[in-house]
Amino acid sequence: MDEPYILAETFKALCRDKKLSHGAFRLWHALYHHRDHEEGLCCPGQRTISKEIGCDVHSLQDWTDELVQRRWLRFHRTGRNGKTFYVLLDSTDHEPLPLRKSD
């Protein structure tokens, strides 16, 4: 399947996930726009994301946990106080989203 189809299906599934809060949906969407073209990972800072979606930084942890629990997101941290890398999952068995084609 091609990326536009998977992305459209993923957005539909996110919208229909009645257990997903509006804040968690907004976080997923913001993270999507920070994905790396080559690796599909994203690692924006919490302050950057909180400014973009207009929320308190402390809300992001709850929404991140919610996305992980609902299987829309995976993440890992590198080292002590290191960066957090996010992997967005799609609606097709919650696999990582396909990589974007670079411009």
C-alpha positions in Angstrom: 0.0 0.0 0.0 1.2 3.5 -0.6 1.7 6.1 2.0 -1.2 8.4 1.2 -3.7 5.6 1.6 -2.1 4.3 4.8 -2.0 7.9 6.2 -5.7 8.5 5.3 -6.7 5.2 6.9 -4.6 6.0 10.0 -6.2 9.4 10.5 -9.6 7.8 10.2 -8.7 5.2 12.7 -7.3 7.8 15.1 -10.5 9.8 14.8 -12.6 6.8 15.5 -10.5 5.6 18.5 -13.1 6.6 21.2 -10.6 5.9 24.0 -8.1 8.4 22.6 -8.2 11.9 24.0 -8.2 15.0 21.8 -4.8 16.0 23.3 -3.2 12.6 22.4 -4.6 12.9 18.8 -3.1 16.4 18.5 0.3 15.1 19.9 0.3 12.3 17.3 -0.4 14.7 14.5 2.3 17.1 15.6 4.8 14.3 15.9 3.9 13.1 12.4 5.0 16.5 11.0 8.4 16.1 12.7 9.2 12.7 11.2 12.6 12.3 9.6 12.5 11.6 5.8 15.1 8.9 5.9 14.5 7.0 9.1 10.8 7.7 10.0 11.8 8.6 13.5 11.1 12.0 15.1 12.7 13.6 18.1 11.3 17.1 18.7 11.8 18.7 22.0 8.8 18.9 24.4 8.9 22.6 24.5 8.7 22.7 20.7 5.7 20.4 20.6 3.9 22.1 23.5 4.2 25.5 21.8 2.9 24.0 18.5 -0.2 22.4 20.0 -0.8 25.0 22.7 -0.5 22.9 25.8 1.5 22.7 29.0 4.7 20.5 28.8 3.4 18.4 31.6 0.4 17.2 29.6 2.6 15.7 27.0 3.7 12.8 29.2 0.1 11.7 29.8 -0.7 11.9 26.1 2.5 10.1 25.2 1.6 7.3 27.6 -1.9 7.2 26.2 -0.6 6.9 22.6 1.7 4.1 23.7 -1.0 2.2 25.6 -3.4 2.5 22.6 -0.6 1.3 20.3 -0.3 4.5 18.2 3.3 5.3 19.3 6.5 3.7 20.4 9.5 5.6 21.8 12.9 5.1 23.3 15.4 7.3 25.1 19.1 7.4 24.4 21.2 7.5 27.5 20.7 9.5 30.7 18.9 12.8 29.9 19.2 11.9 26.2 16.9 12.5 23.3 13.6 10.7 23.0 13.0 9.1 19.6 9.4 8.5 18.6 8.1 5.9 16.1 4.5 6.7 14.9 2.4 3.6 14.3 -0.3 3.3 11.6 -3.7 1.7 11.4 -2.6 -1.4 9.6 -1.8 -3.7 12.5 -0.1 -0.7 14.1 3.1 -1.0 12.1 5.5 1.9 11.8 4.3 4.4 9.3 6.1 4.1 5.9 8.9 6.5 5.3 8.1 9.8 3.5 9.8 10.2 0.2 12.3 13.0 0.4 11.7 16.1 -1.8 
